[in-house]
Amino acid sequence: MADQPRENEATKEPEGASKRFRTDSGIDIERLYGPAGEPGDAISDYLDKLGFPGEYPFTRGVYPTMYRGRLWTMRQYAGFGSADESNKRYRYLLEQGITGLSVAFDLPTQIGYDSDDPMSEGEVGRVGVAIDSLADMERLFDGITLSTVTTSMTINSTAAILLAMYIAVAKKQGADLKKISGTIQNDILKEYIARGTYIYPPTPSLRLVTDIFSYCASELPSWNTISISGYHIREAGATAVQEVAFTFANAIEYVRAAQSVGLDFDRFGSQLSFFWNAHNDFFEEIAKYRAARRVWARLASEKFGAKNPDAIKLRFHAQTAGSTLTAQQVDNNVIRTTYQALAAILGGCQSLHTNSRDEALALPTEESVRLALRTQQILAFESGVPNTIDPLAGSYFLEKLTDEVETRVWEYLDKIESMGGAVKAIETGFFQMEIATSSYEYQRKIELREKIVVGVNEFNDTDNIQPRIFELDPMVRETQIERVRKVKGERSADDVRRSLQELQRRAAGSENLMPSILAAVESYATLGEISGALREIWGTYEAG
């Protein structure tokens, strides 16, 4: 191992099970590699910009031993049709070795409509699981002990409602809420920028976000209250630099909103997490993750005054890039997903989802999901990549890329700050126009064959063989309508009415909404009824 200039946590932190890390030829692999040098020489620049994993500015990783101590959490994003069908898929995935659940919700659930609403027709259960009431959430996690599994829920406008349902299920299971862990995406600002599944105007939407921050700080201290997402910004066509910059601009807005209502960043900051895309440009993606940790460390310590190291560390989930999957020659997607996942691992992710090969055609089959999970497992247990920390550090190319990404991110952040912050940039269409321009340029290069996409604009096949694809139960909406009606017929209408009235009273004032949302959920008020009650108070957002 190269001489280290001083002792660091990566050389002291225990790694759990006692084992030696070696190559297949028997060469010992050290925990950490860095430049040789003595204190006081030119190595000081290395310490300032890179340092050691687990230490500021966290360029090389947020934990001292990284994957030698614990592998990343292996998730597979899943959800379709009814809660019963999705529950079967979760049990299957757990049997296959996933180490964390990741829930996809259908479009009506995402925008606050029940399955029996006319607005839901044609969309129930199609891109995720339909959740109308606590009864659906109970079925979704039937036989799954929430105190022993971490769950990530990709939900934004209705995040508070779905979190309340999750809490209610955990309570029914007798779980200690102080110990249940997982993540709620809860990133509404990127919905205005890139996805469009918003309901309310930005100000009350931000209030819901900060109410979750405040509630979880005391009631669910192990829960990640937000997954500030660059993933969907990248999927919409942003570059790697824009993905990081626009995500951090949103993060700044969330922190300011929380601090404006008296929340302490050192307390809620440790429950913030991030969600990045793992895209095609292998080295740029690795540099992106390393630069992002460095930028966040500076923002947290210098802008927000953080003293708590856990609030300064950027912890992130990564997902391979859905927008790079092709309907042509779907087996090529396995290769794309593999090297994208490898970039996320080399970049130091804390959890990872690998897309399935057939997702450009339909929801993935069980066979495709299993192969996607096996991709992670082979990288974890056969590649040797996790055996040392930040193995590409010191590459002239990678370090230059990391510096360049960081510089360009700061340039964007300065520009957005001069505009008045993320909300102002959203309202003026700045983010949207920047992403549209980048997306257009990317597609132009493909059409001009300046950028080759194998199987699409080069190396085409003529046989056009299509794999077996997943078929959704066409009766899912009818089944869900029957279940909604059953819930409404069996619950106490008076309890529901009182809970919704109390929710509206709080929404018109300034009290935290989470207790009243939880009460409404536990009375079996539906997601659509709760969202509708808030619509009556706050109205809806119409993009300009």
N, C-alpha and C positions, 0 to 999 in steps of 0.2 A: 504493500500500500504506500502511496506517496506520503511523505511526511506531512503531517498536519501542523499548522502554525500554533494551534492551541487546542486544549481539550474541548470537546463539544458533546452535546447530548446524544448524537448518533453513535458515539463510541461507548456510551454508558447505559443507554436505555435497554432493559431486558427485552428479549425477542419472543418470550413465551417458551414453546417447546425447544429443548436443547437439540440442535442439529447443526451440522456443518454444511455450508453452502459451497458447492464445488461444481466445476464444469464436468462434462462427461469424461474428460481425460484425467480427472482427479486434481485439477488446479483449484486451490482455495480461492473463494471469492470474498473479498472484503466488503464490509457494510457500505463503505463510502469511499469514492476516489476524488481526489482534487489535486491541484498543483503543488509541487514541492516548494518549500520556502521556509524562511525564518521570520519570526515576528519583526515588523518594522521595515520589511523590504517591499518590493512592488506587489506583493500579494494583498496589500490592503484594499486595492480596488476589487479584487476577487471577493473579499469578505464583505465589502459594502454592497455589492450588486448581487452576489450569489450566496455567500455564507454557507451555513449548514442546514440540512433539513430539520424542521422543528424550531428554527430560529429565524428571527426577522432578517431579511424581508420575505422569507419563505419561498424564494425562487425555486429552491430544490425540493420542496415538499413541505407539507404542514405538520408531519409527524416525524420524530427522530429516526425511527426504523422503517417507516413506510411498509412495504409489503412483506418484508422479512418478519415483521411482528404480526401483521394481519393483512390478509388479502382484501382487495376492494370487494364491496357488496355486489353480488351478481344478481341483477334484476332482469326480468323480462316483462315489458309493458304489455298488458293484456286486459281485455274486457270486450264482451260482445253479447248481443242478445239480452237474455234475462240474467238475473242474479244467479239462478241455479246453473245455467250453462257456464257462466264465468267462474263460479265456484269450482266446477269440475276442472276447468283449465288451471286454476290456481293450485288445486291439489295435485294435478298432474305435474306441474312445474316444480312444486316442492319435492315431489318424489324424484324428479330428475336432477335435483341438486341446486336449484336457485336458493340464494340466501337472503332475498328480500322481495316482497311483492310490489308490483307497480300497477295501479288501476287506471284504465282508460274508461272514460264516461262518454255516453252518446251525446249528440248535439243538443237535444232538448234538455238533458240534465245540465249541460254546460251553460245554457242561457235561460234556465229557470222556468221550464214548462214541463208539466206532467205529461205522461204518455197519452192520456185521453184528451189532451188539448188539440184543437184543430191545427195549431201551429206545428205540432209534432208529426203530423202525417208524413210517412215516407222516410222518417229519420230515426225511428225508435230502434235502439239496439244496433244500429248500423256501424258506427265508428267507435263504439264502446258500449259499456253496459248501461242499461236503463235503470236509474234509481229514482223512484217516486216518493218513497217514504222510508221510515225506519224499518218497516217490515222487509223491504228489499235489501237493506244493508245487513240485516240479521241473516238473510239467506246467503248473501254474498260471502260472508265470513263464517258460515256454518261449519263447525268442525275445525276451524283454524283459531288457535289460541293467540290473541293479539298481544299478550304479554311476552310471547317468545318469538315474534316475527316483527321486522320493521316493514312499514307500508308507506309507499309513496303514492300520493293521489294527484293526478294531473287535472286540476280544477281551479278555476279562477273567480269568475263572477259569483258563483255559488259556493265558493270555498268554505265560508263560515258554516253553511248548512251541512255540507258533507262532513266537515270536521266534527260538527256537533253530533251527527249520526254515528260517526266512528267512536266518539267518546261514549255515546249512549250504549253502543254494543259492548265496548270494553267494560263499562260499569256493570252491565248485565252478566258479563263473564267473571266479575269479581276481580278485575285487574287493578293494580295499583297505578293510578293515573300519573303519579310522579315518575313512573318507570317506563311507561309505554313510549316507544320511539318510532319515528317515521318523519315524513315530510308532506306538507300540503303546498302545492305550487303557489297559489295565492298571489300571483304576479299579474295584476290587472293592467298595469301601464302598457305592457307589451301587447295586450289585446287591442288597445287603441292603435298601436303601431303596426302590428303584423298579422294578427289572426282574426279579430273582429267579434270574438264571443264575449262582448261586454253587454251590460244591461243598463247600469246607472251612469250618471255623469261622473267625471273623475273625482270630484271632491268627496261625495259620499262613498264612492268606491274605495278611496284611500282611507276613509274612516273605518271601513270594514277591515282593511288590512291591519291598521294599527290597533284596532280592538282585538284582533287575533294575537298580535304581538303581546299586548298587555295581559290578556287572559292566560295565554300559555306560559308567560314568564312565571306566574304563580301557580297555575294548575297543572301544566304539562311541561315541566322544565327540561325534559329530554327530547322534546319535539322540535323539529325544524319548522319554524313558523312561516317560512316563505322559501321558494326556490326561484330566485331571480333569474329569469330565463333569457339567455341569448340564443337558445336552440331554435325557437320559432322565428326569431329575427333573421337568423342565418337561412332557415328554410325558405323564408320569403325572398331571399336573393341577396342579402347583405354579404359583404366580405368578412374575413376573419377579424380585421381591425374594427369594422363597424359593429360586428357582433359584440365584441368586448366593450367598446366605447359606449354604445347605446344602452347596453345592459347596466353598466356602471352609472350612467346618467340616471336611469330609472332607480337604481339602488340609492343614489344620493337623495332623490326625491322621497323615497320611502323613509330613509333615516331622518330627514328633516321633518317629515310629517309626524313621525313618532316622537321626536324630540320636542316638537311644538305642543304636544299634549302631555309633556312632562316625563316621558320615558327615558331611562338611563341607557345610553348606548352600550356601556360596558356590560349591562345586564341582557338587553334584548339582542345585542350584536352577536353574541355567541350562538344564537338560534337562527341566524341567517345562513342560507346556503345558496349555491349557484348551480345553474344547469347550462352546460355548454354542448355545442354540436361537435361531433367528430367527423370532419369533412375529408375531402380527397387529398389536399396538398399536405403530404405526410409531415415534413419538417416544419412547415408553417403552423400546423396544428399543434405540434409539441411546443413550439416557441410561444404560441398563443396562450397556452395554459400556464406556462412559466411566467410570462409577462403579466398575465392577469393576477397571479398571486402577488407579484411585486407591486403592481398598481394599487390593488386593494389594501395591502399593508400600509402603503403611504396614505391612502384616503382615510383609512380607519384611524391611524395614529395622528396624522397631521390635521386632517379636516374635522374629524369627529372627536379628537382628543382621547382616543381609547387607551386605557392602561391594561385592561384585561387581555392577555395574549389570545384567549379563545375568541375574542371579538375581532382580532386582527387577522386571524387565519382565514383564508378563503378555502372553504371546503366545497367540493363540487361533484355533481353527477354528470356523466356524459352519456350521450346516445349517438350511435352512428347515424349518418346523414340519410334521412328518408328521401330527400330530394335527389340524391345521386343514384337511387335504385332505378333500374331500367326494366320495362316490361319486355323488352327484347332480350333474349339469351339470359334468362333469369339466374342461371347458375353462376354467371359472372358476378352477381351481387354477393355471393359468398366470399369471393376474393376481396371485393371492395370493403365489405363489412369487416373482414379480418384485419386488414391493414389500418382501417380507421380505428378499430378497437385497440390495436397495438399502439397507435399514436396516443390515444387517451391514457393508456397504461403508462407509457413512457413519459407522458405529461403529468402523471401523478393524481389521477382521478380517485375519488373515494367510493363511488359506485358507478356501475356501467350497465347499459342496455345495448344489446346487439340486435339490429333489425333482422328480420327473416327475409329469405331470398325472394319470396313471392308477394311481398307487400306492395309492389307496384301494380299488382293485379287485383288483390282482394285482401281481406283479413288473412293472416297466416294460418296454415294447417298445423296440426300438432307436430307432424314430422319436421316441418320447416322451423318451428319454434325450438324443437329439441336440437336441431343442427346449429341454430344460432347460439343456444346456450352452450353446446359442446365447443363452439369456437372460443368462448371465454375460458372454459375449463381447460382446453388444450394450451391456450396462452398462459394460464395460471400455473399449470402443473407439468407442462412438457417443454416450454420454450426456454426456461431459464431466465427470462426477462425480469421477474420479480426479485431475483436473488441479490441484487445490489440496488442502491438508491440513486435515482437520477443518472442512469448509465451513460447518457449522451452529453452530460455536462462537460464543458471544456472543448467541445467541437467548435472550431472557429466559426463555421457556418451557422450552427445552432445559436451560439451566443450573439452573433451579429443579428440574426433574425429576431431573437428575443428582444434585443435592444431596440431594433427598428419598430417592431410591433408596439412596444411600450411607448416610444416617442410619438407614434401616430395616434395612439389611443389618447395620450395627454392632449394632443392638438385638438382632437374632436371634443374632449371634455371641456377644454377652455372655451371653445366656440359655443358649445351648448350652454355653459354657464353665462356667457355674455348675452345669450338670448333670453335668459331668465330661468333656465332649468328645463327639465324633461317635459313637464306639462305644457309649458309655452312652446317647446319644440314640436310637441304632438299637435297642439292647436293650430300652429302655422303650417303643419304638413312637412316640416323639415326632415324628420326621420323617414317618413313615407317616400318622399322624393329621392332622398339619398339611396334608399334601398331599391326603389324602382330603377334608378339609373344603373346601379351595380348589376341588378338582375338582367336588365336589357343588354348590358355589355357582355355578360357571361353567355347569354343565349346567342348573341350575335357571333361570338367567337366559335360557338358550336356550329352554327349554320354556315359560317364561312370556312369551317374545318380548320380554323386556327387552333382549336382545342378538340382533341380527339376523344370521343366517348365510344369505347369498344362495343361493337354490336349495334350502335345507333347510327353514327355517321361514318363509320369505317369498320371493316372486318364483319360485314353483315352476313347473315345466313339466309338461305332461300327457303329452307324447309319449314321455318316458323313453327316449331314444335312448342306446344303450350303444356305446362304442367297441370296436374290436378289442383284445383283451387278450392278454397273453403266456401261452403254455401251456408248462408244464414237461414235460420228457420223463418219462413215467410209469415208465420202466425204470431211472431213475437209481440207485435203491437196489440193484437187482440187479447193475448194472454196478459199483457201488462194492464190493459184497460180493465179486465176482469179483476185483477188484483187491487188496482186502485179503488174500484167500487167496493170491493170486499172490505178493505181497510176503512173506508169512509162509513160503511154500514155498521162496523163493529166498534168503532171508537166513540168516545164521549164528545158529542158536538159542542157541548158547553165548554169543556176543557179546551178544545181547539179554539173556539171563539175568544175565550178569555186570554189565551196565550198569544194570539195574533193581535189582539187589542193592546196588550202590554208591550209587544214588540213595536207596534206603531207608535205608542207613547214614547218609548225610548228613542226610536228613530227620529222623532220630531225634536228631541232634546239632545243631550250630550252624554248620556250614560252608556257604559259598555254594552254592546248588543249581544255578546256571546251567551250570557246566562239566559236571556229571553229566547234566543234562537234554540238553545238546548232544551228549554222548557217546551217550546212549540214542537220540536222534533219528538220529544218524549210523550207528547200528547197525541202523536201520530198525525200531526198536521203534515201535509205533503210539501214537497219541495216547491211545487208550483204555487201553492197557497202562501207559503212564506215569502217567496220572491215577489208574488203579486202584492202582498201587504206592503213590502218595501217600495215597490213601484208606485203605489198610491201616494206615498210620502215624498219620495225623491224624484219621481219621473224617470224617463229613460234618456239615453244619450243618442243623438243623431249626428253622424259624422258630417262635417261641413263639406 
